[in-house]
Amino acid sequence: MSRPEPHVPPLDLTPDELLSTTRAVRRRLDVTRPVPREVLLDCTRLAQQAPTGRNRQRWDFVFVTDPDRRRALAELWRRGLTEPAAPRSHDGPSRHDFTAGSGWPAIAGSLNHLVEILDQVPVLMVPCIRVGSRAELDDPATQAGTWGSVLPAVWSFMLAARSRGLGTVWTTPHLNVERQTAALLGLPYETTVQCGLIPVAWTIGTEFKPARRVPVTEVVHWDRWSPG
């Protein structure tokens, strides 16, 4: 008989601390320490309480922990970085100054680190949402409702993970080869849309700081859009 997995007490964080220190963790993922299944289930139980459109609850989380399948998924993720399905531009609006002193080199370095270790991360979680057909993604209003029915649950999972000492980061490169990923995971491609790939691991240390952001007055508009 297997032993019950130990209960993991939450970190001593206030709600404001939790919300302001849940970071995109890449470098500080501990790939040497297994994540108990019960901890993942606890985080998912909290994610189930997130709002979902019409209370349809049509999202699913696929946790990939088998080493061979995890390596195959990581390889598809890496392929997605180098073989995008369509040309993409990263020249759109940004409040982040991509200069040498802005912190971008650190972000790029952490991404390169994730590329190297992804197959070693103990859990790769692929959130999905069930659809009648992929035509739901063609209409902006329907698409917004579709994403709005799964993304709150994923963010709740990530907050719950942080509260237990786990690190996560939202990634999407594998969506450039989504059909191949669906085949690997046994997903019905036409009626199940993948939303991302979330590495999940204990963090190396649990102290995280709020990130630098522009003043809140730059992102708030009152009554109408105010360009600036």
C-alpha positions in Angstrom: 0.0 0.0 0.0 1.4 3.4 -1.0 1.8 6.1 1.6 -0.5 9.1 1.5 1.2 12.1 0.0 2.1 14.7 2.7 -0.1 17.8 3.1 1.8 21.0 2.0 0.8 24.0 4.2 0.4 27.3 2.3 3.0 30.0 2.6 2.3 32.8 5.0 1.3 35.4 2.3 -1.4 38.0 2.5 -3.7 38.2 -0.5 -1.9 41.3 -1.7 1.5 39.6 -1.3 0.2 36.6 -3.3 -1.1 38.7 -6.1 2.0 40.9 -6.3 4.6 38.2 -6.1 3.3 35.5 -8.4 6.0 35.7 -11.0 6.8 34.0 -14.3 9.4 31.5 -12.9 12.0 30.0 -15.2 15.4 30.1 -13.7 14.3 29.1 -10.2 12.4 26.0 -11.0 13.7 23.1 -9.0 13.9 20.1 -11.4 15.3 17.8 -8.8 12.2 17.6 -6.5 9.0 15.7 -7.5 5.7 17.4 -7.1 3.1 15.2 -5.3 0.0 14.6 -7.2 -2.2 15.6 -4.3 -0.6 19.1 -4.4 -1.6 19.4 -8.0 -5.1 18.3 -7.2 -5.4 20.8 -4.3 -4.4 23.6 -6.7 -6.9 22.3 -9.3 -9.7 22.2 -6.7 -9.1 25.9 -6.1 -9.0 26.6 -9.9 -12.4 24.9 -10.2 -13.9 27.8 -8.2 -12.9 30.4 -10.9 -15.7 32.0 -12.9 -16.5 30.3 -16.2 -18.8 31.4 -18.9 -22.4 30.2 -18.4 -21.1 28.0 -15.6 -20.3 25.4 -18.3 -17.0 24.4 -16.8 -15.7 23.1 -20.0 -11.9 23.3 -19.4 -9.5 20.5 -18.6 -5.9 20.3 -17.3 -3.6 17.7 -18.7 -0.7 17.1 -16.4 2.3 15.4 -18.1 4.6 13.7 -15.6 5.8 10.6 -17.4 9.4 11.3 -18.3 9.3 10.0 -21.9 6.1 11.9 -22.7 7.4 14.9 -21.0 10.6 14.8 -23.1 8.5 14.5 -26.3 6.3 17.4 -25.2 9.3 19.5 -24.5 10.8 18.7 -27.9 7.5 19.9 -29.6 7.7 23.1 -27.5 11.2 23.7 -28.6 10.2 23.0 -32.2 7.4 25.6 -31.8 10.0 28.2 -31.0 11.9 27.7 -34.2 9.1 26.6 -36.6 6.2 29.1 -36.1 3.0 28.2 -38.0 2.8 31.7 -39.5 5.0 34.8 -39.6 4.7 36.7 -36.4 5.7 40.3 -35.5 6.8 41.4 -32.0 6.9 45.1 -33.1 3.5 46.0 -31.6 2.9 48.3 -28.7 4.7 47.6 -25.5 5.2 49.3 -22.2 8.4 47.5 -21.7 11.5 49.3 -22.9 13.5 46.6 -24.7 16.9 48.2 -24.2 20.1 46.9 -22.5 19.1 48.5 -19.1 15.5 47.5 -19.2 15.8 43.9 -17.9 15.2 42.3 -21.3 18.5 40.5 -21.3 17.6 38.8 -18.0 14.2 37.8 -19.5 15.9 36.4 -22.6 18.4 34.6 -20.4 15.7 33.0 -18.3 13.9 31.9 -21.5 17.1 30.3 -22.8 17.4 28.5 -19.4 13.9 27.2 -19.7 14.6 25.9 -23.2 17.5 23.9 -21.8 15.7 22.4 -18.8 12.0 22.1 -19.9 12.2 18.3 -20.3 13.5 18.0 -16.7 10.7 20.0 -15.1 8.7 17.5 -13.1 5.2 18.6 -14.3 4.1 20.1 -17.6 0.5 21.2 -17.5 -1.5 21.9 -20.7 -4.8 23.7 -20.0 -7.5 23.0 -22.6 -11.0 24.2 -23.4 -13.7 22.1 -25.1 -15.4 23.7 -28.1 -18.2 22.7 -30.4 -15.7 23.4 -33.2 -12.7 25.6 -33.8 -15.0 28.1 -35.6 -15.5 29.6 -32.1 -12.0 31.1 -32.5 -13.0 33.0 -35.6 -15.4 35.6 -34.1 -13.8 38.1 -31.6 -16.8 38.1 -29.2 -17.1 34.3 -29.1 -13.3 34.0 -28.8 -13.2 36.3 -25.9 -15.9 34.3 -24.1 -14.0 31.1 -24.9 -10.7 32.3 -23.4 -12.6 34.0 -20.6 -14.0 30.6 -19.6 -10.5 29.0 -19.0 -7.9 31.7 -18.3 -9.3 32.6 -14.9 -9.0 29.0 -13.9 -5.4 28.8 -15.1 -4.5 31.9 -13.2 -6.2 30.6 -10.0 -4.1 27.4 -10.4 -0.9 29.5 -10.7 -1.8 31.6 -7.6 -2.6 28.4 -5.7 0.7 26.9 -6.8 2.6 30.0 -5.7 0.9 29.9 -2.3 2.3 26.4 -1.8 5.9 27.1 -2.9 5.5 26.1 -6.5 6.6 28.1 -9.5 4.9 28.4 -12.8 5.2 30.3 -16.1 2.7 30.7 -18.9 4.2 29.6 -22.3 2.7 29.1 -25.7 5.4 28.1 -28.3 4.0 24.5 -28.7 0.8 26.0 -30.0 2.7 26.5 -33.3 2.6 22.7 -33.5 -0.6 22.2 -31.7 -1.9 19.4 -33.9 1.2 17.3 -33.2 0.9 18.1 -29.5 -2.7 17.0 -29.6 -1.6 13.7 -31.1 1.0 13.2 -28.4 -1.5 13.8 -25.7 -4.5 12.0 -27.2 -6.5 15.2 -27.5 -9.4 15.5 -30.1 -7.9 18.4 -32.1 -11.1 19.7 -33.6 -13.0 20.0 -30.4 -10.3 20.6 -27.8 -8.2 23.8 -27.9 -4.9 24.0 -26.0 -4.3 27.3 -24.2 -0.7 27.1 -23.2 1.9 25.0 -21.5 2.7 25.6 -17.8 5.8 24.2 -16.3 5.2 23.4 -12.6 7.9 22.8 -10.0 9.0 23.7 -6.5 10.8 27.0 -6.5 14.4 27.5 -5.4 13.6 29.7 -2.5 10.1 31.1 -1.9 10.9 34.9 -1.7 9.7 36.8 -4.8 9.4 40.6 -5.1 6.8 42.7 -7.0 8.0 43.4 -10.6 8.7 46.9 -11.9 5.7 48.3 -13.6 4.7 51.7 -15.1 2.7 54.1 -12.9 -0.9 52.9 -12.6 -2.0 56.3 -14.0 -0.5 55.2 -17.3 -2.9 52.2 -17.7 -6.1 53.7 -16.3 -8.6 55.6 -18.4 -11.7 57.3 -17.0 -15.0 57.3 -19.0 -13.2 57.3 -22.4 -9.8 56.5 -24.0 -7.1 59.0 -23.3 -4.2 58.5 -25.7 -0.8 59.1 -24.2 
